[in-house]
Structures are given as C-alpha cells and as structure tokens.
Amino acid sequence: MNRKIDKAEFVKLVGSVLRAADMGVSKAELRDEDTAEITYRSGMTQLVDIARDNRLEIIKDIVKAVC
C-alpha cells in the first residue's frame, strides 16, 4: 500500500532526520503552505521559504538553512 505523504507530514519527517543526525534540530513543522518552521534545541526558531518546492527542494532548502 503506497500513500502519498502530505506536505506537513513530509516537513516533519525531514525534521526527524535532522534530529537523528544530531544537527541541533528539535523539530520542523509546516507553518503555512509556503513556509517551514525549524525549531532548534536552543529554542530558537527559523523560517524557511518552501513555496513552489517539490519534495527534493524542500529537503535542500531545510538542510541549507540548518547548515
């Protein structure tokens, strides 16, 4: 059974991978259709523009913001 993961769930998964990679990320969430919000363990947050991004570009944009 293949089901398509929605954008909000996908962004959360990217956050989980970065947390597992010990990148200082606590979580990543979809703030609105065009913006992901990264929360770091320090409590700081960062907004990332993911407007019109496909799944691979969402990964790249979030990783670029964290690194």
C-alpha positions, 0 to 999 in steps of 0.5 A: 500500500503506497500513500502519498505523504502530505506536505506537513507530514513530509516537513516533519519527517525531514525534521526527524532526520535532522534530529537523528543526525544530531544537527541541533534540530528539535523539530520542523513543522509546516507553518503555512503552505509556503513556509517551514518552521525549524525549531532548534534545541536552543529554542530558537526558531527559523523560517524557511521559504518552501513555496513552489518546492517539490519534495527534493527542494524542500529537503535542500532548502531545510538542510541549507538553512540548518547548515 
